[in-house]
């Protein structure tokens, strides 16, 4: 069992897709951030970055 499965996801891709969806984020941007930060930051730095980002560009 890998870290993603331990957190209830099928895979890293599934986790990243759900992270984007839950935060109203653009999936391509989340994937780019994940690529830059690396897997070690998926549940820490990446999650914080996605949660903190203002995804509503209409404001």
Protein Blocks (a to p, Z undefined) as FASTA:
>chain_A
ZZklmnopablklmmmmmmmmnopafklmmmmmmmnommlmmmmmmmmmmmpcfblkZZ
